[in-house]
Amino acid sequence: MARDTVETHFTQAVATLKAGPARDPGLPVREGSSLTGEQCMRLFRRQLDSRLLDIAARWLRERDEGFYTIGSAGHEGNAAVAAALRPTDPALLHYRSGAFYLTRSEQAGRLPEQGIRDVLMGLAAAADEPIAGGRHKVFGHPDLAVIPQTSTIASHLPRSVGVAFAIERAAAAIGEQARWPADAVAVCSFGDASINHASALSGFNTASYATYQGQALPLLFVCEDNGIGISVRTPKGWVEAALRRPGIEYFAADGCDLAAAYDAAVRAVRHVRERRSPAFLHLTTVRLMGHAGSDVEQAYRTQREIRADLERDPLVRTAELLVRAGQSTPEELLKTYESQREHVLRLALETTRSPRLGSAKEVMEPIAPRKPELIAKISPMAASAPEREKAFAGALPEHDKPLTLSQAVNRTLADALAVYPEMTVFGEDVAKKGGVYGVTRGLQKRFGAARVFDTLLDEQAILGLALGAGVSGLLPVPEIQYLAYLHNALDQIRGEAATLSFFSRGAYTNPMVVRVAGYAYQKGFGGHFHNDNAVGALRDIPGLVIASPARPDDAAAMLRTCLAAARTSGSVCVFLEPIALYHTRDLFEEGDGGWLAPYAPPGRWPETHVPIGQARSYGDGRDLTIVTFGNGVRMSLRAAVRLTQEGYGCRVLDLRWLAPLPMDDVLRAAELTGNVLIADETRHTGGVSEGIMAELADAGFTGKLARVTSSDSFIPLGGAADHVLLSEAEIEQAARKLLG
């Protein structure tokens, strides 16, 4: 449907309206509604502005000055939802939420023109646009409690559950530092087609699950149902059937009827705010002007269907409300339309003169802000001596015997929980059981079920809770039970966690440290789903920090670094813990205790601090550098000792960080020996070694270079795994070949 058709219909339809007797603008705009005439007029103006912004978007695109044409035409009823909420209620919005955004902007005391300019600058990819700075067209603003969302279908729903889950918890944990008021309501809007997506189902199910257990979850789900997803029709009755779920109250209204939408929204918001439990608000809408500017609706819709939607135009319906209530005349509304249309297009033209992002550096600036000096200062923070005594029941870990990697992580989590009141630890089996490998054992007993708790078995839900908690002011440390399980929910990190700072210029962040048990080599516990060596999907996510400690002392120091980076810079960190090294005690022979390490007391934390992107070197040989990480460190050290006994001078460099790679340290070690062997337990294709070799080549390294890796295979059960995994013998054999 062309924009001129929509505009022509509006002017013709409004011109034929018959004025009713004048009403007091403070009274309901019609009998039985709580929407007053004054409110109706104010919301009409925001609906009108939203419609004109859609027209401006297509006008800008025709001039090659605008870059986004997915509009809100037909969905302007969502202005009523904004009006029923407070401007401090966190909102995660559908991409057809123009009228909601403009209403929220005015609610917050801004001039209407400011909201209009926000949207226009996004359409024109202007560098001064207040949320994404020209990086993407999103609805968002730090002063409006609107969290910018990507257009990945329904990916924001798990996060919205996390935001609602965190509202009261953040207020209790950190008081005024919490991002939202304690009585706030989270709102999340989406289209009818989105309800079928796995991430939407995860959000709905998690909300039901939490409510069933009596958890406070003040969340309003708003489904704006226009009956079609691009070109695929939604079956009649399906949305209501799909949204009726245990523990979530259902409200519905005609979203094209502003009064009906407002009344339903008021009831739904009251339910959520007072009962602290979720609700669905199902608004039936229409989609005018197609899915986007490039969409030719006539290819999949009949003229009759298109015309039926046009007859339900919410802008016409609101005009009718106003005229019948005597709040305005058709002539006055049409005059307003024309004058505001001219004004918006003039603003649009002005916007095209705004500067745009001019370099890769500008574009990438908000991706991964780092504050290494502040991280180094925060990382050594410990609770007071009495608090630590209480946290460890008098048995301080630095007074204990040397620890395994698993024990070091456990003690570090306890120390962090003691000093950071906003920190939470959660995941599958992490509470009473203490995790499959006992890494979180005892933490719930010491710090309580509000801070250490089990979740349902859904990785999308776990990461969504973390995303919502992080953006709300908490410090979430979720656990993903196995690396293979992370791929079920990778978009929550790729499309939601890692992009938030990029789409908000750092105004919103979701600090988090995702603990993941990973890699292979478990004894007596095989198979692909519990042994996974694929990290390529993580390494290509811009800004993501990937820590991969191999030894207990590194695990403790690096975990403190990740927590400090999350707190100071909003970093999203994945902390990969090698399962096979969790309980390893020995290095060269049974009983040598070579893989244990004492727990450093807080007084030594500054000197043992491990900055992000710093490797660890073993040995000072001048013949060969073995670059490795994870399980490869132990295998490489054992191989290096045998080579040293034969007269070869070897050094082993533990990367420790897989993103960002510590390439300065790698290049320095490579130049010292001139011979580099990369021992990589990930796969030959897409593994870590590919990146290292490319970086060395880019840096002009001219020495001898080789790599040995695991095979391009999934990991089978039992002894068959030895055929496809990197082995100690292969490292030694490759080293001898490189040394000639």
C-alpha positions in Angstrom: 0.0 0.0 0.0 1.6 3.3 -1.1 1.9 6.1 1.3 -0.1 8.4 -1.0 -3.0 5.9 -0.7 -2.9 6.0 3.1 -2.7 9.8 3.1 -5.5 10.2 0.6 -7.7 7.9 2.6 -7.1 9.8 5.8 -8.0 13.2 4.4 -11.1 11.9 2.7 -12.3 9.9 5.7 -11.7 12.7 8.1 -13.4 15.2 5.8 -16.7 13.2 6.0 -16.8 12.9 9.8 -19.8 14.5 11.5 -19.1 16.6 14.6 -20.9 15.7 17.8 -21.9 17.9 20.8 -19.0 19.5 22.6 -17.8 17.7 25.7 -15.7 18.9 28.6 -12.2 17.8 27.6 -11.7 16.6 31.2 -14.5 14.0 30.8 -14.3 10.6 29.0 -14.0 10.9 25.3 -16.9 8.5 25.1 -19.2 6.8 27.6 -17.7 3.8 29.4 -14.1 4.8 28.8 -11.5 6.2 31.2 -9.7 8.1 28.4 -10.5 11.8 28.6 -10.9 14.1 25.6 -7.8 16.0 26.6 -5.8 12.8 26.8 -7.2 11.6 23.5 -6.2 14.8 21.7 -2.6 14.6 23.1 -2.3 11.0 22.1 -3.7 11.8 18.6 -0.9 14.3 18.1 1.7 11.7 18.9 -0.1 9.1 16.7 -0.1 11.7 13.9 3.6 12.4 14.4 4.4 8.7 14.2 2.5 8.4 11.0 4.3 11.4 9.5 7.6 9.9 10.5 6.7 6.8 8.4 6.0 9.1 5.5 9.2 11.0 6.0 11.1 7.7 6.1 10.0 6.8 2.7 10.5 10.3 1.4 14.1 10.2 2.7 14.7 6.8 1.2 13.6 8.0 -2.2 16.1 10.8 -1.9 18.8 8.3 -0.9 19.1 10.2 2.4 17.3 7.7 4.7 18.1 4.1 5.4 15.2 2.5 7.2 11.6 2.2 6.2 10.0 -0.4 8.6 7.3 1.8 10.0 4.6 2.0 12.7 1.6 2.8 10.4 -1.4 0.9 11.7 0.2 0.3 15.1 -0.3 3.8 16.4 -2.6 2.5 19.1 0.6 1.6 21.1 0.5 5.3 22.2 -2.2 4.1 24.7 0.2 1.6 26.2 2.8 4.3 26.9 0.1 6.5 28.4 -0.9 3.8 30.8 2.7 3.4 32.0 5.1 5.6 33.9 8.2 7.1 32.1 10.4 5.3 34.6 9.0 1.8 33.6 11.7 0.0 31.5 10.5 -0.6 28.0 11.8 -3.1 25.4 10.1 -2.1 22.2 8.9 -3.7 19.0 10.2 -1.9 15.8 6.7 -0.6 15.1 6.6 1.4 18.4 6.8 4.9 17.0 3.8 6.3 18.8 4.8 4.6 22.1 8.2 6.2 21.8 6.9 9.7 21.1 4.4 9.4 23.9 7.0 8.3 26.3 9.3 11.1 25.3 6.5 13.7 26.0 5.7 12.0 29.3 9.3 12.5 30.4 8.9 16.3 30.0 10.5 16.6 26.6 9.1 18.7 23.8 7.3 16.8 21.1 9.8 18.0 18.5 12.7 16.3 20.5 11.1 12.8 20.1 10.5 13.5 16.4 14.1 14.5 15.9 15.3 11.4 17.7 13.5 9.2 15.2 14.5 11.3 12.1 18.2 11.2 13.1 17.9 7.4 13.3 16.4 7.2 9.9 19.2 9.3 8.4 22.0 7.4 10.3 23.1 10.7 11.9 26.1 10.5 14.2 24.4 12.7 16.7 21.3 10.5 17.0 20.9 10.2 20.8 20.9 6.4 21.3 22.8 4.5 18.5 24.6 7.4 17.1 23.9 6.4 13.5 24.8 2.8 13.9 21.2 1.5 13.6 17.6 2.7 13.6 16.4 1.7 17.1 13.9 3.1 19.6 15.9 3.9 22.7 16.9 6.6 25.1 18.7 6.5 28.5 16.5 9.3 29.9 13.3 7.5 28.8 14.0 4.0 30.2 13.7 2.7 26.7 16.3 -0.1 26.1 17.3 -0.3 22.4 16.6 -3.6 20.8 17.8 -5.2 17.6 15.3 -6.4 15.0 16.2 -10.1 15.5 12.8 -11.7 15.9 11.7 -11.9 19.5 15.3 -12.0 20.8 14.5 -9.4 23.4 11.8 -11.4 25.2 14.1 -13.4 27.4 15.9 -10.2 28.4 12.6 -8.6 29.2 11.9 -11.4 31.7 15.3 -10.8 33.2 14.5 -7.1 33.6 11.3 -7.8 35.4 12.9 -10.4 37.5 15.6 -8.0 38.5 13.5 -4.9 39.4 12.9 -5.6 43.0 16.1 -7.6 43.5 18.3 -4.8 42.3 16.4 -2.3 44.5 16.9 -4.6 47.5 20.6 -5.3 46.7 21.9 -1.8 45.8 19.1 0.6 46.7 19.3 3.9 44.8 21.9 2.6 42.4 19.3 0.3 40.9 18.3 1.4 37.4 14.6 1.1 37.9 12.2 2.1 40.8 11.3 -0.8 43.1 7.6 -0.6 42.0 8.4 -0.4 38.3 6.8 -2.5 35.6 8.7 -3.8 32.6 7.0 -3.7 29.2 7.9 -5.7 26.2 6.2 -5.4 22.8 6.4 -7.6 19.7 4.4 -8.7 16.7 2.1 -11.7 16.2 4.5 -13.6 14.0 7.2 -13.3 16.7 5.2 -15.4 19.2 6.2 -18.6 17.3 9.9 -18.0 17.7 11.9 -20.1 20.2 13.1 -17.0 22.1 9.5 -15.8 22.5 8.4 -19.2 23.8 11.4 -19.2 26.1 10.3 -15.8 27.5 6.7 -16.8 28.0 7.6 -20.1 29.6 10.1 -18.5 32.0 7.5 -15.9 33.0 4.9 -18.7 33.7 7.5 -20.8 35.5 8.6 -17.9 37.8 5.0 -17.0 38.6 4.1 -20.6 39.3 6.8 -20.6 41.9 5.5 -17.4 43.5 8.4 -15.2 42.2 7.7 -11.5 41.6 7.7 -10.8 37.9 6.2 -7.4 37.0 6.2 -7.8 33.2 3.6 -6.6 30.6 3.9 -8.5 27.3 2.3 -6.5 24.5 1.5 -8.4 21.3 0.6 -6.0 18.5 -1.2 -8.4 16.2 -1.6 -7.2 12.7 -2.3 -10.7 11.4 0.7 -11.1 9.1 4.4 -11.6 9.4 5.9 -10.0 6.2 3.9 -12.2 3.8 2.8 -15.1 6.1 -0.7 -14.9 7.6 -1.3 -15.7 11.2 -4.2 -18.1 11.6 -7.3 -16.5 13.1 -7.5 -17.2 16.9 -3.9 -18.5 17.1 -2.5 -15.5 19.0 -5.1 -15.7 21.8 -4.7 -19.5 22.0 -0.9 -19.2 22.2 -0.9 -16.4 24.7 -3.2 -18.0 27.2 -0.7 -19.5 29.6 -0.7 -20.4 33.3 0.2 -17.6 35.6 -0.1 -14.9 33.0 -3.3 -12.8 32.9 -4.7 -12.2 29.5 -6.2 -8.8 28.4 -7.3 -7.9 24.8 -8.6 -4.9 22.9 -8.9 -3.5 19.4 -5.6 -1.6 19.0 -7.1 0.6 16.3 -9.5 2.0 18.9 -7.5 4.3 21.1 -10.1 4.4 23.9 -10.4 0.6 24.0 -6.7 0.1 23.8 -6.1 2.6 26.6 -8.7 1.1 28.9 -7.3 -2.4 28.4 -3.7 -1.1 28.9 -4.7 0.6 32.2 -6.3 -2.6 33.5 -3.3 -4.7 32.4 -0.7 -2.3 33.9 -2.7 -2.1 37.2 -2.7 -5.9 37.4 1.1 -6.2 36.8 2.0 -3.3 39.1 -0.2 -4.3 42.0 0.2 -8.0 41.9 3.8 -8.1 40.6 2.9 -10.8 38.2 3.0 -10.9 34.4 0.2 -10.2 31.9 -0.4 -10.3 28.2 -2.0 -7.3 26.4 -3.2 -8.5 23.0 -3.9 -5.6 20.7 -5.3 -6.3 17.3 -3.9 -3.8 14.8 -3.4 -3.4 11.0 -0.3 -3.0 9.0 -0.4 -0.1 6.5 2.1 0.6 3.8 3.5 -2.9 3.9 6.2 -4.5 5.9 8.8 -2.0 4.8 9.4 0.5 2.0 10.6 -2.2 -0.4 7.6 -4.5 0.2 5.1 -5.0 -2.6 2.0 -6.2 -0.7 0.1 -6.8 -3.9 2.3 -9.8 -4.5 0.7 -11.7 -1.6 -2.4 -9.8 -0.5 -5.6 -9.1 -2.3 -6.9 -5.5 -2.8 -9.9 -6.4 -0.6 -7.6 -7.4 2.3 -5.5 -4.2 1.9 -8.7 -2.1 1.7 -10.1 -3.7 4.8 -7.0 -2.7 6.8 -7.2 0.8 5.5 -10.8 1.1 6.8 -9.5 0.3 10.3 -6.7 3.0 10.1 -6.2 3.9 13.8 -5.4 7.5 13.0 -8.8 7.9 11.3 -10.5 6.1 14.2 -8.9 8.5 16.8 -9.9 11.5 14.7 -13.5 10.1 14.7 -13.4 9.8 18.5 -12.3 13.5 18.8 -14.9 14.8 16.3 -17.8 12.8 17.8 -16.9 14.1 21.3 -16.8 17.7 20.0 -13.1 18.0 20.8 -12.2 19.1 17.3 -13.7 19.6 13.9 -12.7 17.7 10.7 -11.3 21.0 9.3 -9.2 21.6 12.4 -7.8 18.1 12.3 -7.0 18.2 8.6 -5.3 21.6 9.0 -3.2 20.2 11.9 -2.3 17.2 9.7 -1.1 19.4 6.8 0.8 21.9 8.9 2.5 19.1 11.0 3.3 17.2 7.8 5.1 20.2 6.4 6.9 20.6 9.7 8.1 17.0 9.9 9.3 16.9 6.3 11.2 20.2 7.0 12.8 18.6 10.0 13.6 15.6 7.9 15.4 17.7 5.4 17.4 19.4 8.1 18.4 16.0 9.5 20.0 15.0 6.2 22.6 17.7 6.8 23.7 16.1 10.1 27.1 14.5 10.0 27.4 10.8 9.7 29.9 8.3 11.1 33.1 9.0 9.3 35.5 6.2 10.1 35.8 2.6 11.3 37.2 4.0 14.6 34.0 6.0 15.1 31.8 3.1 14.2 33.6 0.7 16.6 34.1 3.0 19.5 31.3 1.7 21.7 31.9 -2.0 21.0 34.3 -2.9 23.7 35.3 0.0 26.0 38.1 -1.0 28.3 39.4 0.7 31.4 42.5 -1.4 32.2 43.7 0.9 35.0 40.3 0.9 36.7 40.0 -2.8 36.2 43.4 -3.3 37.9 42.2 -1.1 40.8 38.8 -2.8 41.2 40.0 -6.4 40.6 41.9 -6.7 44.0 38.8 -5.5 46.0 38.0 -7.8 48.8 35.4 -7.8 51.6 36.5 -6.7 55.0 38.2 -9.2 57.2 35.1 -9.9 59.3 33.0 -10.3 56.2 35.5 -12.7 54.7 35.6 -14.7 57.9 31.8 -14.9 57.9 31.7 -15.9 54.2 34.2 -18.7 54.6 33.0 -19.7 58.1 36.4 -18.9 59.5 38.3 -21.2 57.1 40.0 -18.7 54.8 41.1 -20.3 51.5 44.6 -18.7 51.7 45.2 -20.8 54.8 44.1 -24.0 53.1 46.3 -26.4 51.2 46.9 -25.8 47.5 43.7 -25.9 45.5 42.4 -27.5 42.3 41.0 -25.4 39.5 37.5 -26.2 40.6 38.2 -25.2 44.1 39.9 -22.0 43.1 36.9 -20.9 41.1 34.6 -21.7 44.0 36.6 -19.7 46.5 36.9 -16.7 44.1 33.1 -16.7 43.5 32.6 -16.7 47.3 35.1 -13.8 47.7 33.3 -11.9 45.0 29.8 -12.5 46.4 31.1 -11.2 49.8 32.3 -7.9 48.3 29.8 -7.3 45.5 26.2 -7.1 47.0 24.8 -6.9 43.4 26.3 -10.2 42.3 24.2 -13.2 41.6 25.2 -16.8 40.6 22.6 -18.9 38.8 22.1 -21.7 36.3 21.1 -25.4 36.1 21.9 -27.3 39.3 24.2 -24.6 40.7 22.4 -24.2 44.0 21.9 -27.1 46.4 23.8 -29.6 44.2 26.6 -27.1 43.6 26.9 -27.8 39.9 27.6 -31.0 38.1 31.3 -30.7 39.0 30.8 -29.1 42.4 32.2 -25.8 41.4 29.5 -23.8 43.2 29.1 -26.1 46.1 28.2 -24.4 49.4 27.6 -21.0 47.9 23.8 -21.0 48.3 24.1 -22.1 51.9 26.5 -19.2 52.6 24.9 -16.4 50.6 21.2 -17.4 50.4 18.8 -18.4 47.7 18.2 -14.8 46.5 21.8 -14.6 45.3 22.6 -18.2 44.3 19.8 -20.1 42.7 18.8 -22.8 40.2 17.0 -21.9 37.0 14.9 -23.9 34.7 16.7 -26.0 32.1 16.7 -23.4 29.2 19.9 -21.7 28.2 18.0 -18.9 26.5 16.2 -18.3 29.7 19.4 -18.3 31.7 21.1 -15.8 29.5 18.0 -13.7 29.2 17.9 -13.5 33.0 21.5 -12.4 33.0 20.9 -9.8 30.3 18.0 -8.3 32.2 19.8 -8.4 35.5 22.9 -6.7 34.1 21.1 -3.8 32.4 19.2 -3.3 35.7 22.3 -2.8 37.8 23.1 -6.3 39.0 26.2 -8.3 38.3 25.1 -11.6 37.0 27.3 -14.7 36.8 25.2 -17.3 35.0 26.5 -20.8 34.4 26.0 -22.8 31.2 26.4 -26.4 32.1 28.4 -27.4 29.0 29.8 -25.6 26.1 27.7 -27.7 23.7 24.6 -26.3 25.4 25.6 -22.7 24.8 24.9 -22.9 21.1 21.2 -23.4 21.9 21.1 -19.8 23.0 24.1 -18.1 21.2 22.0 -15.3 19.8 21.4 -14.1 23.4 25.1 -13.3 23.5 25.7 -12.4 19.8 22.5 -10.5 19.0 21.6 -9.1 22.5 24.5 -9.0 25.0 27.3 -8.0 22.7 25.3 -5.4 20.7 23.7 -3.4 23.5 26.6 -1.1 24.0 27.0 -0.7 20.3 23.4 0.3 19.8 23.4 2.7 22.8 26.9 4.2 22.6 27.4 2.7 26.1 24.4 4.3 27.7 23.1 0.8 28.3 25.3 -2.1 29.1 24.7 -5.7 30.3 27.7 -6.6 32.4 27.9 -10.3 32.9 30.4 -13.2 33.3 29.1 -16.3 31.7 30.8 -19.4 33.2 30.9 -22.3 30.8 32.3 -25.8 31.5 34.0 -26.7 28.2 36.5 -28.6 26.1 37.0 -32.3 26.1 39.3 -35.0 27.7 36.9 -36.0 30.5 37.8 -39.4 31.8 34.9 -41.8 31.8 32.4 -39.2 30.6 32.3 -38.9 26.9 30.2 -37.9 24.0 29.7 -34.7 22.0 27.1 -33.0 24.3 29.5 -33.1 27.3 32.7 -32.6 25.3 32.8 -29.7 22.9 35.8 -28.0 21.5 34.1 -25.5 19.2 34.7 -21.8 20.1 34.7 -20.3 16.6 31.1 -19.0 17.1 32.2 -17.1 20.2 35.5 -15.7 18.8 33.9 -13.8 16.0 31.6 -11.8 18.3 32.9 -8.2 18.4 33.9 -7.0 21.9 33.3 -10.3 23.6 35.9 -11.2 26.2 36.8 -15.0 26.3 38.8 -16.1 29.2 40.3 -19.6 29.2 42.3 -20.4 32.4 44.2 -23.6 32.7 45.6 -23.4 36.2 44.0 -22.7 39.5 45.9 -19.5 40.3 45.1 -18.1 36.8 41.4 -19.1 37.2 41.1 -17.1 40.4 42.9 -14.0 39.1 41.2 -14.0 35.7 37.8 -14.4 37.2 38.4 -11.4 39.4 39.5 -9.5 36.2 36.4 -10.5 34.4 34.1 -9.4 37.2 36.0 -6.1 37.5 35.7 -5.6 33.7 32.0 -6.2 33.8 31.5 -3.8 36.7 33.7 -1.0 35.3 33.2 -1.3 31.6 30.0 -3.3 31.1 32.0 -6.1 29.5 30.4 -9.3 28.4 32.7 -12.1 29.4 32.7 -15.8 28.7 34.7 -17.7 31.2 35.6 -21.1 29.7 36.6 -23.6 32.3 38.3 -26.8 31.1 36.3 -29.7 32.6 39.1 -32.2 32.4 41.3 -29.9 34.6 38.7 -29.1 37.3 40.0 -31.8 39.6 43.5 -32.4 38.1 46.2 -32.4 40.8 49.4 -33.6 39.2 51.5 -32.5 36.3 54.3 -34.9 35.5 53.7 -37.9 37.7 51.1 -39.2 40.2 51.3 -37.4 43.5 53.5 -34.5 42.5 50.7 -31.9 43.0 52.1 -29.9 40.1 48.6 -28.7 39.0 47.6 -27.4 42.4 48.1 -23.8 43.5 47.7 -21.9 46.7 44.9 -19.3 47.0 46.5 -15.9 47.1 45.4 -13.7 50.0 43.8 -10.3 49.2 47.0 -8.6 50.0 48.6 -10.3 47.0 45.8 -9.7 44.5 47.3 -6.5 43.1 50.6 -8.2 42.2 48.8 -11.3 40.8 46.3 -9.3 38.7 46.0 -10.7 35.2 45.0 -8.0 32.6 42.7 -8.9 29.8 44.7 -10.1 26.8 47.9 -11.0 28.8 49.5 -14.4 28.2 51.6 -16.5 30.7 55.0 -17.8 29.8 56.7 -21.0 31.1 60.4 -21.6 30.6 63.1 -19.5 28.8 64.2 -21.8 26.0 65.5 -20.2 22.8 64.8 -23.1 20.3 61.0 -23.4 20.3 57.9 -21.6 21.4 54.8 -23.7 22.0 51.7 -21.5 21.9 48.6 -23.1 23.5 45.7 -22.8 26.0 43.3 -24.9 28.1 44.1 -28.6 28.2 47.0 -27.9 25.8 49.0 -26.2 28.5 49.4 -29.3 30.6 50.1 -31.5 27.5 52.6 -29.0 26.1 54.5 -28.6 29.4 54.9 -32.3 29.7 56.1 -32.5 26.0 58.5 -29.6 26.6 60.2 -31.3 29.5 61.0 -34.3 27.4 62.3 -32.1 24.6 64.4 -30.1 27.1 65.9 -33.3 28.5 67.1 -34.0 24.9 68.8 -30.6 24.7 66.1 -28.5 23.1 65.3 -25.2 24.7 61.5 -24.8 24.9 59.1 -22.3 26.3 55.4 -22.7 26.6 53.1 -19.7 26.1 49.6 -20.0 27.6 47.3 -17.6 25.8 44.9 -17.5 28.7 42.6 -15.2 26.7 41.0 -16.3 23.4 39.5 -12.9 22.8 41.2 -10.6 22.6 44.2 -12.7 21.7 47.4 -11.7 23.5 49.2 -11.2 20.2 51.9 -8.8 21.5 53.0 -11.6 23.9 52.8 -14.2 21.2 54.9 -12.2 18.7 57.5 -11.4 21.4 57.8 -15.1 22.3 57.9 -16.1 18.6 60.7 -13.7 17.8 62.8 -15.0 20.7 62.9 -18.5 19.3 62.1 -18.2 15.6 60.2 -21.4 15.7 56.5 -21.5 16.7 54.3 -24.5 17.2 50.6 -23.9 18.0 49.0 -26.7 20.0 45.3 -26.1 19.6 42.7 -28.4 21.1 39.9 -26.8 19.1 39.2 -27.9 15.5 41.5 -27.6 12.5 38.9 -25.6 10.7 37.6 -22.5 12.5 39.8 -23.2 15.5 42.0 -20.7 17.5 45.2 -21.6 15.7 43.8 -20.1 12.4 43.6 -16.7 14.0 47.0 -16.9 15.6 48.7 -17.9 12.3 46.9 -15.1 10.5 48.0 -12.5 13.1 51.6 -13.7 13.0 51.6 -13.4 9.2 50.1 -9.9 9.4 52.8 -8.9 11.8 55.5 -10.0 9.4 56.8 -13.0 11.4 59.3 -14.8 9.2 60.3 -17.7 11.3 59.1 -21.3 11.1 55.5 -21.9 12.0 53.4 -25.0 12.4 50.3 -26.1 14.1 48.7 -29.2 15.5 45.0 -29.4 16.2 42.1 -31.6 16.9 40.3 -33.0 13.9 37.2 -31.5 12.2 35.0 -33.9 14.1 32.4 -34.1 16.8 33.7 -35.9 19.8 32.6 -39.5 20.1 32.2 -41.7 23.2 35.0 -43.6 24.9 38.4 -44.3 23.5 37.3 -43.2 20.0 37.7 -39.6 21.1 41.5 -40.2 21.2 41.5 -40.5 17.4 40.1 -37.0 16.8 41.5 -35.0 19.8 44.9 -33.3 20.0 47.3 -35.5 22.0 50.4 -35.0 23.9 52.3 -37.4 21.5 51.1 -35.3 18.5 52.5 -32.1 20.1 55.8 -33.7 20.7 56.0 -35.2 17.2 55.1 -31.9 15.6 57.8 -30.1 17.7 60.5 -32.5 16.6 59.5 -32.1 13.0 59.6 -28.3 13.4 63.0 -28.4 15.1 64.3 -30.6 12.2 
